Amino acid sequence: MKQTATKIHTGYYQYKGYTIEETGRANGEAEARWNIGKIGEDAFDASNTLGDAKRWIVGYLDKILTL
């Protein structure tokens, strides 16, 4: 089953207790960068795509749940 992020507004999503926020494009890049952070806290990581950000969150949650 495909997990989808909840769109709060353009460029801002919530997914599994985390926020994913578009930070824009730098130096003419085709893809935007995406910051990742827990809801209500500052971002602590970034990804190249929204999909990468979602995969990072799933991997992070899997890792901390197996500790």
N, C-alpha and C positions, 0 to 999 in steps of 0.2 A: 504494500500500500504506500502510495506516494504521500509524504508529509509536506504540507504547504505552510508557508509563513503567512501570518495575518498582516495584511497591509493596513497600517494606521493612517498614513498619508503618503504622498509621493516621496519615494526614496527612504521611507522609514517603515520597518517591519518588526514584528515580534515573533519569536520562534522558540518554543520550549523554555521559556523563562529568560530569554536573552533578547536584546535589541540588535538589529542589523540596520545600519544607517549609511546611505550613500554619501560619500565625501566629495564626489565630483571626479573629474578627469584632470590629469596632470600632463603637461608637456604634449598635448595633442593625442593622448592615448585614446584608443577606440572604446575601451571599456572603463567604467567607473570603478573606483575603489570602494570597499565596504568596511566600515568599522563594526566591531562586535563587542558587546558588553552585557553584563547582567542588567536586567530591568532596574532602573533607578540608580545605576552606578556608571562611572566613566568607562569608556571603551578601553579594552586592554589588548586587542589584537585586530588585525585587518586581513581582508581577503581580496582577491582580484574580481570575483563575481559573486552574485547573490547565492548561486548554487554552491560555490566553494565555501561561503560563510556558513551555510546550512550544514554542509558536510563536516566542517570544522567543529561546529557545536555538537553534532551527533558523536563524533570521535572523542571530543573532550568529555562529554557525559558518559560515554562507554568506559573511558579510561578511569574517571574518578569513581564510577560505580563498581569497578573491579578491584579497587585498592583495598 
